[in-house]
Amino acid sequence: MEKLFEIRAGSIEIKNPVALSAMAGITDSKFAIVNAKNAGLVVLGAYNLDHESKAAGEEATARGRKEFTAGADAGGDVFIQIEKEIDAVNAAMPETVVAVSVRSLTLEPLLKAAELLKRKNAVLELDIHCRQLEFTTRGMGQALLQDTEMLAEIIQNIKKTGVVLSVKFRTSAQKPGMAAEFFDAAGADIIHADAMIEGKGADTEAMTEIRNATRKILIANNSVDDFDAALDFFGSGADIVSVARAAADDSEFIPHLVKKVTEYQRETGWYNAPRHICKRGDNRGMTFCCPPVKYCSLLKKVENVGFTPDEFIRLKQDSVKGTPLELGKETCFGSLVWCCKTTKPCYYRDGTLLELGLSNGEYMRLKKELSEKILDAIDGKEKRQLQHHQKRRNPNDTNNTLKMA
């Protein structure tokens, strides 16, 4: 089978970058089988696991929001329900990874769910997303962002089971980059971000901020209703886009989106290539930059990530030694290492690629490898700075813990 995408979270490999998002009262196995054909990932739920979450669901039902009782005990064992749902999707869609969104005020049911999902080779998605007052006043859903000590403890204990863990939150509820750093440090494998500006649609800038804060798998959710919307999220740093209402409106939308992004990956070699830095791209976009020899947005970016212009030049040149990217004397700066994306026309770059017998896809894959080396260097710089800071910090400083300001 052709393997075009390299999307791995812990022990789980996801075959393509299109997911079905959890939708309260909608996303069960029957819906997923009909509406998420060919998806790389489907998220079922959310399920209420303990007494408090079930009570919250019942209160929401009493005011007319019946969808929030999905996954409640309903005369049976919720864990048996979850297992049956996973089995149904696995039987009908064996190449699709299943995730299950869960809520619980207490830790024990979350650990029980984690053990079940690990055994089923499925992903546990912790709901830090729900904003219904019945849940938040009890300390669940979005309210967990305000109790980071408890949230860190929950994430760390779930991860001790070995399950692959996703966390879903709203970027409007907390500074996106700060939240991503917290989730990463706590141990989450996947960050699922509902990125929306109220009344204005998708918040791609929030996704870029998250991408710059973590290298964990990033899922972007909100307003993915056509291929261009997906590309906007991919160009902002998302590894995966999750689809909600568009899948409910059209059972062929997800298969269509999978087909389009697969074709795009074959054509370009890098389906989620970042925007250029001068177009507010994330840090990966430095792979496409010219040398910092004039005043431009790159100079600020290089400074922000802790390099001098000379260090950045050496980093890029050293990173491509022995590869085709160090060639290209006829290009603007004498090497393909300084050339831009293939979506931007360039006679000199394209002529060099033709001369070298290098396809656009091969060129972009090399640029992706270069971007990873740049990120490695940024991570190394940040790690050294953190170690230096910690050596100077009072060992009794209570701020030396996981937190979100």
Backbone torsions as a table, in degrees:
resi	resn	phi	psi	omega
1	MET	NA	136.4	-179.7
2	GLU	-63.9	132.0	178.8
3	LYS	-115.2	102.9	-176.4
4	LEU	-97.6	-29.1	-172.3
5	PHE	-114.4	143.2	176.8
6	GLU	-115.8	84.0	-178.1
7	ILE	-122.4	105.9	-176.5
8	ARG	-130.3	129.0	174.6
9	ALA	-120.2	109.7	-175.5
10	GLY	58.7	-123.2	-178.4
11	SER	-91.0	1.0	-172.9
12	ILE	-107.7	130.9	176.8
13	GLU	-106.7	131.4	-177.4
14	ILE	-107.0	125.7	-165.7
15	LYS	-73.9	-25.4	177.5
16	ASN	-154.2	164.7	-170.7
17	PRO	-91.4	36.8	178.1
18	VAL	-124.2	128.1	-178.1
19	ALA	-126.3	153.3	168.0
20	LEU	-94.0	123.3	-179.6
21	SER	-78.3	153.1	170.5
22	ALA	-65.8	136.2	173.6
23	MET	-133.0	122.1	-174.4
24	ALA	-54.1	126.2	176.2
25	GLY	75.9	2.8	-176.0
26	ILE	-121.1	-48.5	-167.6
27	THR	-84.7	87.4	170.9
28	ASP	-116.6	-175.1	-175.9
29	SER	-63.2	-38.6	-179.0
30	LYS	-63.3	-43.3	178.9
31	PHE	-65.2	-44.6	-177.3
32	ALA	-62.4	-42.4	-177.5
33	ILE	-63.6	-35.5	-179.1
34	VAL	-84.2	-38.8	-168.0
35	ASN	-107.1	-3.0	-177.1
36	ALA	-129.9	35.2	178.6
37	LYS	-57.9	133.8	177.5
38	ASN	74.9	-0.1	179.3
39	ALA	-62.2	147.4	174.8
40	GLY	-73.2	-29.4	-175.3
41	LEU	-147.0	138.3	169.4
42	VAL	-124.8	136.7	179.5
43	VAL	-109.5	116.3	-179.5
44	LEU	-93.1	151.4	173.9
45	GLY	114.3	-161.5	15.6
46	ALA	-89.8	152.4	-178.0
47	TYR	-108.2	135.2	175.0
48	ASN	-90.0	121.8	-168.7
49	LEU	-101.5	-30.0	-174.2
50	ASP	-121.0	-179.8	-175.9
51	HIS	-58.7	-45.0	-175.8
52	GLU	-67.6	-41.6	179.6
53	SER	-68.2	-35.5	177.7
54	LYS	-68.9	-39.3	177.2
55	ALA	-63.1	-40.4	177.5
56	ALA	-62.1	-42.1	178.2
57	GLY	-62.2	-40.1	179.3
58	GLU	-66.1	-37.8	177.7
59	GLU	-67.6	-39.3	177.0
60	ALA	-63.6	-38.5	177.5
61	THR	-62.1	-39.7	-177.8
62	ALA	-62.9	-24.5	177.0
63	ARG	-100.9	13.8	171.9
64	GLY	102.0	0.1	-179.1
65	ARG	-100.0	71.6	-173.3
66	LYS	-65.6	-22.0	-176.4
67	GLU	-64.4	-20.5	-176.9
68	PHE	-83.7	4.7	169.8
69	THR	-95.9	0.8	177.2
70	ALA	-57.7	128.6	-179.2
71	GLY	87.2	-0.6	175.8
72	ALA	-70.5	169.7	-169.2
73	ASP	-61.2	-35.8	170.9
74	ALA	42.0	41.2	175.2
75	GLY	83.7	1.7	179.9
76	GLY	-140.7	-176.3	-179.9
77	ASP	-88.7	122.4	-176.4
78	VAL	-61.4	-31.6	-179.1
79	PHE	-72.0	-33.8	173.7
80	ILE	-66.7	-39.6	176.4
81	GLN	-58.8	-47.4	-178.6
82	ILE	-61.1	-45.0	-179.1
83	GLU	-62.4	-41.6	178.5
84	LYS	-63.3	-40.0	179.4
85	GLU	-64.7	-43.4	177.5
86	ILE	-61.6	-45.8	-179.2
87	ASP	-60.8	-37.7	-179.4
88	ALA	-65.3	-43.7	179.0
89	VAL	-67.4	-43.6	-179.4
90	ASN	-60.7	-36.5	-179.5
91	ALA	-69.3	-39.3	-176.8
92	ALA	-86.8	-28.3	-174.4
93	MET	-135.2	70.0	-171.2
94	PRO	-64.4	-20.1	-179.0
95	GLU	-93.5	-3.1	-178.1
96	THR	-95.9	133.2	176.7
97	VAL	-79.6	139.5	178.3
98	VAL	-104.8	135.4	169.5
99	ALA	-120.9	153.5	179.6
100	VAL	-129.2	122.8	178.1
101	SER	-85.2	132.7	-175.0
102	VAL	-135.2	153.1	174.8
103	ARG	-130.7	141.7	173.8
104	SER	-167.4	139.2	175.8
105	LEU	-79.9	-27.4	-177.8
106	THR	-104.6	153.7	-172.5
107	LEU	-76.4	-39.1	-171.9
108	GLU	-53.9	-46.2	178.6
109	PRO	-64.9	-30.6	177.4
110	LEU	-66.6	-39.4	179.0
111	LEU	-68.9	-36.8	177.0
112	LYS	-64.2	-42.7	176.8
113	ALA	-63.6	-40.5	-179.3
114	ALA	-61.8	-42.6	179.0
115	GLU	-63.6	-41.3	178.5
116	LEU	-63.0	-47.7	-176.1
117	LEU	-69.2	-35.1	175.7
118	LYS	-61.5	-44.4	179.3
119	ARG	-62.1	-31.7	-178.8
120	LYS	-89.8	3.6	-177.4
121	ASN	56.1	40.7	179.1
122	ALA	-114.3	170.4	-178.1
123	VAL	-102.6	136.8	170.9
124	LEU	-93.7	127.5	175.9
125	GLU	-111.5	116.2	178.9
126	LEU	-81.4	123.0	-177.9
127	ASP	-81.1	101.9	171.9
128	ILE	-111.0	24.3	-167.5
129	HIS	-109.3	-34.1	-174.4
130	CYS	-62.6	132.6	-179.9
131	ARG	-118.1	12.4	176.6
132	GLN	-67.8	133.7	-173.5
133	LEU	-59.7	-31.3	179.6
134	GLU	-58.6	-32.2	179.2
135	PHE	-89.5	-45.9	-173.8
136	THR	-67.3	-34.9	178.8
137	THR	-68.0	-17.9	175.9
138	ARG	-92.5	-2.6	178.1
139	GLY	93.7	14.2	179.2
140	MET	-104.4	175.1	177.0
141	GLY	60.2	-134.2	-175.2
142	GLN	-59.5	-26.0	-178.6
143	ALA	-63.0	-23.2	179.8
144	LEU	-63.1	-23.3	178.0
145	LEU	-66.3	-19.0	179.6
146	GLN	-93.2	-8.3	178.2
147	ASP	-124.8	73.8	-170.7
148	THR	-70.8	-25.4	176.5
149	GLU	-63.9	-45.2	177.4
150	MET	-66.5	-41.2	-178.3
151	LEU	-63.4	-43.9	177.8
152	ALA	-61.2	-41.2	179.4
153	GLU	-63.9	-41.0	178.9
154	ILE	-62.8	-49.8	-178.1
155	ILE	-60.9	-46.3	-176.6
156	GLN	-65.8	-38.2	178.9
157	ASN	-71.6	-38.1	175.4
158	ILE	-60.7	-43.2	-177.9
159	LYS	-66.8	-23.3	177.5
160	LYS	-64.2	-21.4	178.1
161	THR	-75.3	-17.4	-177.8
162	GLY	90.6	0.2	179.0
163	VAL	-69.8	151.0	172.1
164	VAL	-78.8	125.9	-170.9
165	LEU	-115.5	128.1	171.3
166	SER	-110.8	144.3	172.4
167	VAL	-121.2	134.5	179.6
168	LYS	-115.9	129.4	-179.9
169	PHE	-143.7	166.4	175.8
170	ARG	-95.8	130.6	-179.3
171	THR	-68.4	-18.6	178.4
172	SER	-77.9	-11.5	-175.0
173	ALA	-92.7	-15.4	-177.8
174	GLN	-159.7	153.7	177.1
175	LYS	-56.6	120.4	-169.8
176	PRO	-59.0	-45.5	-178.9
177	GLY	-65.4	-40.6	179.6
178	MET	-64.1	-42.7	178.1
179	ALA	-62.6	-43.1	-179.0
180	ALA	-62.4	-42.6	177.6
181	GLU	-60.1	-40.9	179.5
182	PHE	-64.0	-50.4	-178.9
183	PHE	-60.8	-40.8	179.5
184	ASP	-61.9	-51.3	-177.8
185	ALA	-64.6	-33.6	179.6
186	ALA	-70.9	-25.4	174.3
187	GLY	121.2	6.4	178.2
188	ALA	-62.4	146.1	178.5
189	ASP	-91.9	-30.4	-176.5
190	ILE	-133.0	137.4	174.2
191	ILE	-114.5	116.8	-177.3
192	HIS	-107.1	108.6	-171.4
193	ALA	-109.1	120.1	171.0
194	ASP	-83.7	99.1	-171.5
195	ALA	-102.7	97.9	-176.8
196	MET	-138.6	138.1	167.0
197	ILE	-96.8	119.2	-175.2
198	GLU	-50.8	123.1	177.5
199	GLY	80.0	-2.1	-175.5
200	LYS	-127.3	-4.5	176.5
201	GLY	93.4	-154.7	-171.3
202	ALA	-62.8	141.7	178.9
203	ASP	-108.3	86.3	-177.5
204	THR	-71.3	-27.9	178.6
205	GLU	-65.3	-34.6	176.2
206	ALA	-62.9	-38.7	179.5
207	MET	-66.0	-39.4	177.4
208	THR	-62.5	-40.7	178.3
209	GLU	-62.0	-41.6	178.5
210	ILE	-66.1	-44.1	-179.8
211	ARG	-58.7	-36.9	179.6
212	ASN	-73.3	-14.0	-176.9
213	ALA	-98.8	-14.5	-174.9
214	THR	-153.3	156.2	173.4
215	ARG	-113.4	10.4	175.3
216	LYS	-69.5	163.7	177.5
217	ILE	-60.9	131.6	-175.4
218	LEU	-120.9	123.2	176.1
219	ILE	-107.1	129.8	178.1
220	ALA	-104.7	131.5	-178.1
221	ASN	-129.6	139.2	169.9
222	ASN	128.1	124.6	171.7
223	SER	63.5	25.4	175.4
224	VAL	-83.1	91.6	-176.3
225	ASP	-121.8	3.6	171.7
226	ASP	-161.2	174.7	-175.8
227	PHE	-66.3	-36.3	179.3
228	ASP	-62.7	-38.8	177.7
229	ALA	-64.2	-39.6	176.6
230	ALA	-63.4	-43.3	179.1
231	LEU	-61.4	-36.9	178.2
232	ASP	-60.7	-42.2	178.0
233	PHE	-70.1	-41.7	178.3
234	PHE	-60.3	-43.4	179.8
235	GLY	-69.1	-13.8	178.4
236	SER	-96.7	1.7	174.0
237	GLY	117.1	-3.5	-178.9
238	ALA	-70.6	138.8	171.3
239	ASP	-84.8	-32.0	-176.3
240	ILE	-138.8	146.2	168.6
241	VAL	-111.7	141.2	177.4
242	SER	-110.5	139.0	-174.0
243	VAL	-108.5	137.3	178.2
244	ALA	-120.2	-96.0	-171.2
245	ARG	-60.6	-33.7	-179.6
246	ALA	-61.5	-33.2	177.3
247	ALA	-71.8	-34.8	178.5
248	ALA	-69.3	-32.2	-178.7
249	ASP	-78.9	-27.7	-174.2
250	ASP	-148.1	112.1	-177.5
251	SER	-66.9	-14.6	179.5
252	GLU	-96.8	0.6	-176.1
253	PHE	-65.8	-49.1	-178.7
254	ILE	-63.4	-46.5	175.4
255	PRO	-57.0	-38.9	178.3
256	HIS	-64.0	-43.9	-179.0
257	LEU	-65.9	-39.9	176.6
258	VAL	-60.3	-43.8	179.3
259	LYS	-61.4	-44.3	-177.6
260	LYS	-66.0	-45.1	-177.5
261	VAL	-71.7	-29.5	175.7
262	THR	-66.6	-45.1	176.8
263	GLU	-61.5	-40.7	-179.2
264	TYR	-65.4	-39.2	178.1
265	GLN	-66.3	-41.3	177.9
266	ARG	-62.1	-38.4	-176.2
267	GLU	-75.0	-42.7	-170.9
268	THR	-102.5	-24.2	-178.0
269	GLY	81.6	-7.9	-178.8
270	TRP	-154.2	88.1	-171.6
271	TYR	-64.9	-30.3	-179.5
272	ASN	-114.8	40.2	174.6
273	ALA	-58.1	138.9	-176.8
274	PRO	-74.3	159.7	169.6
275	ARG	-66.4	159.8	174.2
276	HIS	-63.3	152.3	179.5
277	ILE	-57.9	-37.7	179.6
278	CYS	-69.9	-10.3	174.7
279	LYS	-108.0	23.6	177.1
280	ARG	67.8	37.6	176.4
281	GLY	-75.1	164.4	178.4
282	ASP	-77.5	178.7	-172.5
283	ASN	-57.1	-27.9	178.8
284	ARG	-60.7	-25.2	-178.0
285	GLY	-64.6	-13.7	178.2
286	MET	-64.8	-17.5	176.9
287	THR	-62.8	-23.1	-177.4
288	PHE	-99.1	0.3	-170.7
289	CYS	-81.9	150.1	169.4
290	CYS	-69.8	169.6	172.1
291	PRO	-61.4	146.1	179.9
292	PRO	-78.6	72.4	-175.6
293	VAL	-106.0	-3.5	176.5
294	LYS	-142.8	165.1	-177.9
295	TYR	-70.0	121.9	176.5
296	CYS	-160.6	179.5	-177.5
297	SER	-64.3	-22.6	178.6
298	LEU	-62.3	-39.4	-178.6
299	LEU	-58.3	-42.7	178.5
300	LYS	-66.8	-41.2	179.4
301	LYS	-62.5	-46.3	179.5
302	VAL	-59.1	-42.8	178.3
303	GLU	-64.8	-42.2	-177.8
304	ASN	-62.7	-33.6	-179.0
305	VAL	-91.1	2.3	169.8
306	GLY	96.6	17.0	179.9
307	PHE	-112.0	154.4	166.4
308	THR	-86.4	160.4	176.7
309	PRO	-54.7	-41.1	-179.5
310	ASP	-65.6	-39.1	177.9
311	GLU	-63.5	-39.9	179.8
312	PHE	-65.1	-43.0	178.8
313	ILE	-60.5	-46.9	-179.8
314	ARG	-64.3	-39.6	-179.9
315	LEU	-58.4	-48.7	-178.1
316	LYS	-67.3	-42.8	-178.7
317	GLN	-65.4	-43.2	-179.8
318	ASP	-67.4	-31.7	-174.9
319	SER	-72.3	-20.3	-176.5
320	VAL	-110.4	9.2	179.4
321	LYS	-59.7	132.0	-180.0
322	GLY	82.8	5.5	178.3
323	THR	-116.7	163.2	178.0
324	PRO	-60.0	-18.8	-178.0
325	LEU	-71.3	-14.9	176.6
326	GLU	-85.1	-5.2	179.0
327	LEU	-91.5	174.6	175.9
328	GLY	109.2	56.0	-178.1
329	LYS	-62.1	-23.3	-177.4
330	GLU	-85.0	-4.5	178.7
331	THR	-77.8	172.1	-172.3
332	CYS	-55.8	-39.4	-177.5
333	PHE	-119.0	20.4	171.2
334	GLY	80.1	11.4	179.6
335	SER	-165.5	141.8	177.7
336	LEU	-64.4	-16.3	179.8
337	VAL	-59.3	-24.1	-177.5
338	TRP	-99.6	6.7	-174.9
339	CYS	-88.8	160.3	-171.8
340	CYS	-94.1	-174.1	-179.2
341	LYS	-65.7	152.4	179.8
342	THR	-70.8	-14.9	176.3
343	THR	-74.3	-12.5	176.1
344	LYS	-102.8	118.1	-176.0
345	PRO	-59.4	137.2	176.1
346	CYS	-154.8	113.7	-177.9
347	TYR	-62.8	-42.1	-176.0
348	TYR	-69.2	-44.3	178.3
349	ARG	-63.5	-48.9	-176.4
350	ASP	-64.2	-36.2	177.4
351	GLY	-65.0	-39.3	178.2
352	THR	-66.4	-43.2	178.6
353	LEU	-60.7	-41.2	178.6
354	LEU	-63.7	-43.0	-179.4
355	GLU	-64.0	-37.3	-178.6
356	LEU	-83.4	-9.8	-176.1
357	GLY	70.4	31.6	-177.3
358	LEU	-104.2	123.0	-180.0
359	SER	-75.4	163.8	176.3
360	ASN	-58.6	-41.8	-179.7
361	GLY	-63.5	-42.0	178.4
362	GLU	-65.2	-40.6	177.4
363	TYR	-60.1	-46.2	-177.9
364	MET	-68.6	-33.9	176.7
365	ARG	-65.5	-37.7	175.4
366	LEU	-65.6	-37.8	177.0
367	LYS	-65.6	-35.2	176.9
368	LYS	-64.8	-44.4	177.4
369	GLU	-59.6	-39.9	177.7
370	LEU	-64.3	-40.9	-179.8
371	SER	-61.2	-36.6	-179.9
372	GLU	-68.0	-35.5	176.4
373	LYS	-68.5	-37.0	176.4
374	ILE	-64.0	-44.2	178.7
375	LEU	-64.2	-38.4	176.2
376	ASP	-58.8	-42.1	-179.4
377	ALA	-67.3	-39.1	177.3
378	ILE	-63.8	-44.9	179.5
379	ASP	-60.4	-41.2	179.3
380	GLY	-63.7	-40.5	178.3
381	LYS	-64.2	-45.2	-179.5
382	GLU	-65.4	-38.5	179.6
383	LYS	-63.8	-42.5	179.5
384	ARG	-65.4	-38.8	179.0
385	GLN	-66.3	-39.3	179.1
386	LEU	-65.4	-43.4	179.3
387	GLN	-62.1	-40.2	178.3
388	HIS	-63.6	-42.0	-179.8
389	HIS	-65.7	-40.2	-178.1
390	GLN	-69.1	-31.8	177.4
391	LYS	-65.0	-32.2	-178.6
392	ARG	-86.6	-13.2	-175.8
393	ARG	-80.3	143.4	174.1
394	ASN	-60.1	124.6	-178.0
395	PRO	-61.6	-17.7	177.8
396	ASN	-91.4	4.7	-179.3
397	ASP	-65.3	118.4	-177.8
398	THR	-73.6	-7.8	177.7
399	ASN	-78.4	-6.6	-179.0
400	ASN	-80.4	50.5	179.9
401	THR	-139.8	165.4	175.4
402	LEU	-64.7	132.6	175.8
403	LYS	-164.8	163.1	167.5
404	MET	-119.9	128.9	179.9
405	ALA	-69.6	NA	NA
